[in-house]
Structure formats: C-alpha cells, structure tokens
Amino acid sequence: MTTLRRTLIAATAAGIALTSAADAQRSTRARPAAPAAPVEKPVVVVLPVDDTPGDSVRTIIQRDLDYGDRLTPLALDAALLKPNAPADGSVNYSFFAGFKVAAVVAPRRSSTGIRVAVYDVATKTLMREGDFAVPEVPAVRETEIRDSVIRAWEERDLESRAALVRTTFLRDSLVAAAAKKPPRNRKKRAAEAAVRDSLMRAVALEDSALRERIDRDIVQRDEALVRLVAQDFSRRDSLASAQRFAIHGIADEVQQWLTGRRGMAQSRVAYIHNGQLFVVDSDGANSRPATQDGTALSPAWHPSGTRVVFADLNDAGSQIVEANLITGGLRELSATPRGLNLTPVYTPDGRSVVYAHARDAGADLVIASLEETAPARRISSLELYDRSSPSFSPDGRRLAFISPRSWQGTRMTPQLFTMNLDGSEEKQLTPSVKGVRSYRTSPDWSPDGLRVAYMQQNGDFQVWMIDVRTQSMKRLTTFAENEDPSWAPDNRHIAIASTRGGTKEIWVMDVESGRMRQLTNAPGARLPSWSPMIRPEMAAPVALVRRAEAGGK
C-alpha cells in the first residue's frame, strides 16, 4: 500500500469516526452535530494533454476529482509543468514535492483514446497506469456539407437554366415568326397560326415547368442543407457526450487508484423544472429537457441509466410514465390503475415499478411489471395505511417508505418505515416521541444500504439521514429550505433542492464534509433523482420525448 493510499484511508476513517460519534438525535429535537474538523485531502496535479493548456480532458478530470471531495487538484501553469513532467515520464519529483503534491496524473493521447499514468511523489515511482477508450469527435463539417450540396445543386441548376435558354429562344423565334407578313392564302395562314399557337403553348408549359423545377430545387437545397448540417451536429453531439462520459470515467478510475473509492462523475441527475423533466450531468454540464409538457413529478432512474419513470399529471389524475432518454420514446404503463399515482421507482432489476396508488380510503404501494400486462398489485397485506414515496435497499429485498400513523399517542404525521418487498416485516425506522411533532418524508436508501436520507419539517424542511442498523440520526443541513435528498452512486454525495442561493435550485452536498455546490441554474428546480453510473455508450444526448400513448412501447 502506497503512502498516498495510507494517508487517505486514515483520513477517511477519521471522518467516519466523527460521523458515527455525532449521534444526531434520540428525540426529534436533537441539535445538529458540530461540524467535523476539516480533513486534509491529498493534493494532485493533472498534466495537460499534448501540452495544451486548458484542454477539455485536463479540465474535466481536474473538476471531477475536485467534486469527488477526496482529493485536492492543484492547477499549475502548463509552462511550469512542461520541463518538470515531460512526455517521456521523467517526472521531477522534487519540484512537485515543493508544492506538497501527493500524486501526478499524466494523461496522454494513444491510438485508442487516452493512456493515464499516475506517479507517487513520496515514493518517486509510477503508481499505476492504464488505457481508456475515448471516442474522437470529428471536426465541424458545416462548410464542407454546404459546399458539397451547393455544387450538386449548381450542376442541376445549370441544366435547368440551359433548358430555359432554349425555351426562351424558341418562344422568341415563334414571336418573330408571328410578326412576319402572313401568307395570303387564308387556309395556309390559319394552319401556320395553329402550329405557332400549339408550339407556343408547349414552350410556355415547358418554361413554367422549368421555373417550378428551379424554385423546387432551391427549396430542396435549403432543406437538405439544414437537414444534413443538423444530422452532422447530432452525430458530433452524441460523440461529444460519449467522450465526456469516457473522460468522467477516467477521473472516477483515477480516484479509485488513489483512494480506493470510485468517484461519481460518470452519472447524471434528473430533476423537474416548471413541470418538465430535465437531465443534467453530474458536473452541471449539458442540462437538457426530456419532456415538452409541464406535468411531470417524482422522477426515478432505471438501473441502466437510459430511462426515467415519473408521474404524469392529467385530467384523470396522474399516471406512471416511462421516458426513454436515448430514443425519445414515451409510454404510459398499461397496468397503471386510473386515479392518483405518484412517487414511482424501479425495482433494482429494472423489470418492474413500485409506486403509490391513492384511493378514497388512502394510498398504498403497488407493483407493476414493465414486461407483462397484468394489473398492478398491492404489496402490503396489512391493514390499509397511507404508504408512499418508496425507496429500495440496494439488494432489492426491502423498501423504505413514508406513512402517517398514530404511534404512542403522537399526531398523524409521516414517519419512515421499512418492509420486505412481499409486504412482511414492516418496521418503523424513524422514532416517534410522544408530544413531539416530527414530519419526515422523501426517503432515499444509500447505495451501501446502511443509511436512509430524508427530509424533516420542523418549521422548515431540512435534510437528515438515519443509520438503518442503529437508528441514530444526523442532521445534514441547517440553512434555508432543503428538500428531497437523492444519493449519488459514490455513497458520499446527495442531490437536494435548496433555496440557499435565494431561489430553489438543485445542489450537491458532500455528507462527510458538508461542502455544497450548485448544480443547476434553473430557478424553481426541484425533485432531484441521481442516476446510477452510466457507461459512455449509453450516454447519448438526452432525447426530447414524445407524448405517451397508453400501453405504448
């Protein structure tokens, strides 16, 4: 184990100890734990690729390592780096040691993409290296496409205009012939006039057809230009998205090499803005709408990271809808009962959806298959309570959910519960204290299965998390309104909707250090849902989905 790895593991253990020691509450009025002392993170330097300062590869990797909150990237000027870290791998370790750098990350172009070497400054050795496939993004071809289309159009245009010259000559010849002194013979004169009139009509028809052809060709040329340029842009956009995700994967792997913990850069966050479903990369780039209508609620990701299920409001209530972010397809679950259906989530195998179905007597959790047309069935066999907002444990065996119940004389306010997928072994997770109001909702089970994040209202909404084994709770936010936590796949970060910037936006919080960063720039953004890790080949630009048809594919 390298000195760098030992340093980080010790720092991580210290952070975990501080978290465990801060048993946030046994009653709902427990104060938030005191902030943990800052843990010094190892400093790393990412070298420019091909000695190009500010290139996207270096920039993305640096930013991802920073957002991972386990390392501190130091951005040194390329002019300083070039003589001290040449391409041949002869790193000047003394130079980097002077900046207290723990590791040097050296990406360089290869025949298949990017080859990355990581050097341990303390031991003055090559720590790890590996090859990563990274798609190439071709140069912009708009000028080339325009020139090619215009050349092809000009050839056809020249043919049409040459034919116009011929018809014009024939028309002029006929007009000139008509101006000549006609024959004295009446029959002959009439015959010649009839021939001229017939030829004039034919020439006029041909002339009109040629002019229509020229106008039509101009329209087709312009449409072809727009279409071909758009197709080229779409192809480049798709490759650029795959390239960014491949580079995110490099950063995640480098973090794994250096810390033993993989990053979460290769993921996305879905959220709702003005009723539309949006998707944004984990670093805040490429925020794009996935739906056109403002009727979406409660998005949740498919395990593949290519589809999102959500509740779609309509005149009949709300239905469960699935959006394919790759193809733009949108379908309404045929098994969805009519009425109010909310808070859907996929089962961990991605084959079914669990959601809350409301009736006059209350709401309860139901499960519907995505592969069969059987009606949705109720999960719990116990007496009917209001159950909603399901969240699966990583192994898929248990569900966390909310239910407002009387408990030891407390008022009917939502608490967190868990149960098996078959409805058995229902247990209350968050404790109730008699005479103390506690309103807890929006649970999200952590990827390691040990914690559930949720929001709690006591005047305002704040984000908390609870240890599933010990039921110890920790308050994560204190400033402004903070709602609807969603865990990142790295088990360390959560996305929340927060008003800390003045308007509600999606923010990312490091649950170990408390560091916050704003993810969106869309006032009113809410209901975040963090995706699983997404492979580069599955990371096409988000398609704007079409309206749903019941039972459609």
N, C-alpha and C positions, 0 to 999 in steps of 0.2 A: 504493500500500500504506500503510495507516494505521500510526501509531506503535505502536499496540497490537499489530497483527499482526507488525510487525518485531521487537518485544520478545519475543513468544512464540516466533517462528520461531528467533531467535537462541538462546533458552533451550533449545528442543528440540534444535537442532544440538549444543549443548554437552553435553546429556545423551547423545545418540547417540555423540559422540566419546568420552565417558567409558566407555560400554558397550563400544565397539569396542576401546578401549585395554586393557580388562581381559580379556585372552585367558586364560580361566579355567583351561585346562589343556591340556597336550600329553600328560600322563600322567594316570592315574585318581586320583593323589594330589595333584593341584593344589589349592592352598588357594583358598577363595572370595575373589573380588576385594574390595578395600577398598570400603566404602560410598562412593558418589558424593556429592560435596558437594551439599547441597540447592539446587535451582534455584528462584529466586523466581518465583512464579506471579502473573500479573496479577490484581488484586482487582476483583471485580464486585459490583454491588448489584442485586438483583432487587426491583422495586417490588411492593407489594401490588396485587392486582386489586380494582378498585372500592373502594380504600382499606379493605379488610377485612384486619386483621392476622391472620397465622397461617392464611390460607385455603389450601386444598389446592393450588391452582395455584402459588402462590408457593413453598410448602413443597417440592413435588415438584421444581420447576425448580431451586431452590437446592441440594437434596440431590443431584440428578443432576449438576449442574455440579461439586459438591464431589467426588463419586465418580468423575468423569471424570479427576481429577488433573491437569488442565491450567489450571484457574482456581481462584481462592480467593473464594468467595462471602462477602460481609460482610453480616450480618443486622442492619440498623439498625432502630430502632423506628419504627413507622408514624407516630407523632406528629412525629418529626424529618423524615421523608420527605415528608409531605403538603405543607408550604409550600415545599419545595425541589425538588419534582418534580411539579408539578400536572398534571392530566389534559390540559391544552392543549399539553403538550410544552415548555414554557418551563423547561428544566432550569437550576438554579442550579449551574453547573459549578464555581464557586469552593468551594461547600460540599463537594462530593464530592472535589475535589482535596485538600482538607484531610485527608481520610481515605485519601489515596493510592489512590483508586478509579480504575481504568483505563476502565471502561465501566459504563453504567447500562442495565439491561434493564427495559423498561417493557411488561408485558403488560396488555391491557385487553379487556373483552368487546366482541364485534362481533356482527353479525347472523348470521354463520355459525360463530362459535366464539370464537377468541382472535386478536387482532391484536397483534403484538410489534414494538416499536421498540427499537433499540439505539443509545445515544448514546456517542460517543467523547469522554471528558472532556478529553483532552490537546488535541484539535483543536477542541473545542466545537462539534461537528457531529453531525447524525443520520447514523450509520454505515450502518444497514440496517434495513429493516422488511419485514414480511410477514404474510400472513393464514394461519391454520391452522384447519382444520375440527376442531371438538371436540364430540363428542356431548353432548347435555344429558341429565342423569339426572333423571327425574321425581321428584316428592315421594313419600314413602311414602303408599300408598293403603289401608293395612290398615283403618283406621276406616271409610273410605268403602265399601270392599268389604263389611265386616261389616254396616254399616247397610243396604246395598242387599240383601244376601242375607236379612237378618232381616226386612226389610219384605216381600220376596216370600214368605218363609215364613209370616209373620203373616197375610197375606191367605188363603193356603191353609189355615192352621190355623183361622182364624175360620170358614171354610166347613165344615171338618170338625167343629168343636165345635158349630156351629149345627145340623148334622145329628145330632149326638149328643143335643142337647137334644130334637130331635124324636123320636128313638127312645126316649129316656128317658120322654117324655110318653106315647108310645104304650104302652110297657111298663107304666107306672103306670096308664094307663087300662084296660088289659087285666086287670091285677091287681085293680083296683077293681071291674071288671065281674064277675070271678070271685067276688068277696066278696059280691055281692048274692044275694038269695034266688033259687035256681034255679027254673025253671018246673016245674009238677007233672008235665006231660007228659014221660014218660021219653024219647021219641024226640026231642022238641024240646030237652030238656035235653042229651042226648048230642050233638045236632047243634051247639048253641051251644058246648059244651065243645070239640068238634073244631075249630071255627072259631077259638076263642080259642087253642088249643094251636098250631094252624098259624100264626096271626099272631104268637104269642109266639116260636116258633122263627125265623120270618122276621126279627122285630125283634132277637132275640138274635144272629142271623148278621150283620145289618147293623151292630149295635152293635159286635160283635167286629171286623168288617172296618174300621169307622171308627177304632177304637182302634189296630188294627195300622197303619192308614194314618198316624195321628198319630205313632206311635213310629217308623215308617219315615221319615217326613218329617223328624223330629228328627235321625235318623242321617244322612240325606242332606244336611240343612242343615249339620251339623257337618263332614261330609266335604267339602262344597262350599266351606265357609269355609277349611278347611285347604288345599284344592287351589288355590283362586283366590288366596289370600294367597301360597302358595308360587310360583305362576306369576308373580305380580306381583314377588315378591322376585327370582326368577330373571331376569326381564326387566331389573329395575333393576341386578342384579348384573352382567349381561352388558354393559349400557351403562356401568356404572361402570368395568369392566375396560377397555372400549374407550376411555373417557375418560382413564383413567390412562395408557394407552399413547399416546394422542394428545398428552398433556402431556409424556410422556417424549420424544416426537418433537420437540416444541418445544425442549426442553433440548438434545437432540442437534444440532438445526439451529443454535441459538444458539452452541453450542460450535464448530460448523463456521464460522459467520460470524466468530467472534473468533479462532480458532486455525488454521483451515484443516484441522482434523481433526474428523471427526464423532464424537460420543460413542457409548456402547453401552447407553444406558438402555432403549432400545426392544427389549429381549431378555429371555430367561428362562434359568434353569439347571435342568436335570433332575438328580436325584440319587436314591440308594437309601437307604432308612431301614427297618431291620428287614425287609428283603426287599421292601418296597413301593416302587413308583416314585412319586416326588414331583416337583412342579414349583414353582419359586418365581421371582418377578420379580427382575430384576437388582438392585433396591434392597433385597431381603429381604422385600418385602411379598407377601401372598397365597400363602403356601406351602400347597399342597393335594395330597392323594393322587390319583394317577391310576389305581392298581390296588388291588384289595382283598386280594389274596393276597401272602404274603411269600415270593415265589420269583423275583424279578426281579434281573438282573445287567446291567452294562455298557450303560447307555442311550446312544443317539446320536440326533441330531435330523435330521429331514427338512429339505431346503432351504427349504421353505415355513414352517417353524416351527409346523406344525399337527399333526405326527405324530412319534412316537418309536419307534424299534426297539430291542429289548433281548432278552437271552437269558432264557428262562423255564425254570426247573428243574422236572423232573417225574420220575416213577418210571423212565422210559425214558432219562433223561439230561438233556438240555436242548434246547429248540427255539427258533428265532428267531421272535419275535412282534412285531407292529406294533400300536401303540395310536394311535387317532385321538382327539386331545385335544379336538376340537370336538364330535364326535357320540357319543363314548363307545364306538365300535366297536373290537373287538379281533380280530385274525386271526393265525393261525399260517401261516407261509409254507408253501405246499403243496410247494415244491421243496426244503424242508429235509431233508437226509438224517437218518435216525434215528441217535441216538447223542449225542455231546457236541458242542454247537455254541455258540460263545462269541464275544464281542467284535465284534458286528456294527456296520457303519457304512454309511450310504447312499453311493452314488456321487453326485458333485456335481450330476448332472441329476435325482436323486431317483427314477430308474426301476429301480434295482437295489440289492441289498445285498451287501456283501462281508463275510465272517466266517471264523472259524477252525473247521474241522471236524476233530475228533480221531478217529483210528483206532488200531488196535493198533500200527501202525508209527510213529505220531506224528501231529502236527497239521499241517494245511496250509490255505492260504487258498483259499476257493471264492467264486464269484459266482452269485447267483440273481436272476432277473428278478422284479419285482413285477407285471409286466403279462402274463407268459406262464406256462405251467405246465411248461415244460421243466425237467428236473432241474438242480440246481446243478452247476457245472463247476469243476474245479480251475484256478487261474490259472497257476501256475508249471509249466513243462515240465522244470525241472531236477530233479536227484535229490532225493529226499524229505528235507527237514529239518523240524524243528518251526518253523512260522511262525504267528504270531498277532498280535493287537492291531493291526489295520490302521488307518491314518490317511491320508486323501487329501491330496495337494497341491491348492491352490485351483483349478488348471486341470484337475484330474481326470486328468492324464496319468501321475502316479507315486503309488506307495504307500510310506509308511513302515511298518515292521512290526518285530517282535522275533523273534529266532531264536537259540537257544543252540547255539553251534558251537565246535569247536576251531579256534583261529586262532593260528598261530605258537607252538604249544606251550602255549597258555593252557588253563585248565579250561573245561568246558562251562557257561558262564553266559550269560544273554541279552545280546545286543547289538542295536543299532538298525541296520537295513538299509533300503535303498530299491530299488524296481524299477518298471519300467513296468507298466501295467495288463495287458499281454499276457504278463507274466512275464519279459520280456527286460531286459537291462542291470541285473542285480542287483548292488548295491554295498553294502559295509559303510560305515555312516555314522559310528558312534562307534568310535574307535580302541581296539584291544586292545594291551596291553603285556605282554610275557612275564613271568610270575612275579607279576603284579599282578592281584588279583581285582577284577573290575568286573561288577556286576549291574545292567543297565539295562533298563527296561521302560516300558509305558504311553506310547508316543509320541503327540504331537498336533501336527500341522503348523499353523504360524501362518497367519492369513488372507492375509498378504502373500507367503507362500511362501518366506520367507528363513530361517526358524528352525523347529526342532522342539523342543518342550518334552517332558521325560520325567522319570521318577524313577529314582534310582540308590541302590542299597543298598551301604553300607559300614559295617555295624553297625546303622545305622538308615536309613530311607528319607528322602531329600531330593530336592527338585525342581531340575532343571538345564535348560538349553537349549543347543542347538548350532546354530551357523551352518551352513546347508546348503552354502554355497559354500566356506568356508574351513575347516570342521570345528573351529573354535575353540569351546570350551565355557565356559559360565558357570554357576556355582552360584547359585541364586536363594534358597534357604532354608538355615538353619543350626540353628534352634531347634525342638525337638520333632520328631515324626514328620510328614512331609509327603508326600502321595501323589497320584497320578492327576491331573496338570495338564490343564486344558482351556482353550483360548484363547477370549477374548471377541472379538466381531466388530470391536472397535476396534483390534485388533492390539497392545494395550498391557497388557491385564489378563488374568490367568488365574484360574480357579477351582481350588482344591485341597482335598483332605481333609486336615485338620491337627488335631493334638492340642494345639496351643499354648494352648488355653483350658482344658485339663485333661481334656476328653473330645473325641472325634473329631467335628468339625463341618466344614461347608463354609465356606471362607474365600476372599476375593478379594484377589489380590496385584497391585499395580502393579509390573511388571517393571522400570520405569525408576527409580522412587524406593524401591522396597521396601516401600511402605506396605501394611498389611494391614487388612482389615475383616472381621468375622464376618458371614456371610450367613444362616446357618440357626440355629435354636435347637432342634435335634433330636439329642441325644447319640447317637452312632453313625452319623451321616450320612456317606455315602461315595460314591465313584464319580461325581463331578460331570461333567456334559456341558453346555457352554454353547451356546445356540441361535444361529442367525443372527438378523439383525434381523427383527422381526415387525411387520407392518402392523397398525394399530388394528382394522381389520375382521376380522383373523384372530386377534385377541387375546381371544376369548371365555374366560370362566372355564373352568378345566380340568375336563373331564367325567370322572367315575369310570367306568372302562371295565368292560365285561362280560367274562366268561370267554371264552377263544378256542375256536373250532371249526376243525379242520384245513381249510385251504383257504378259510376264510370270508372275506367281504369286510368 
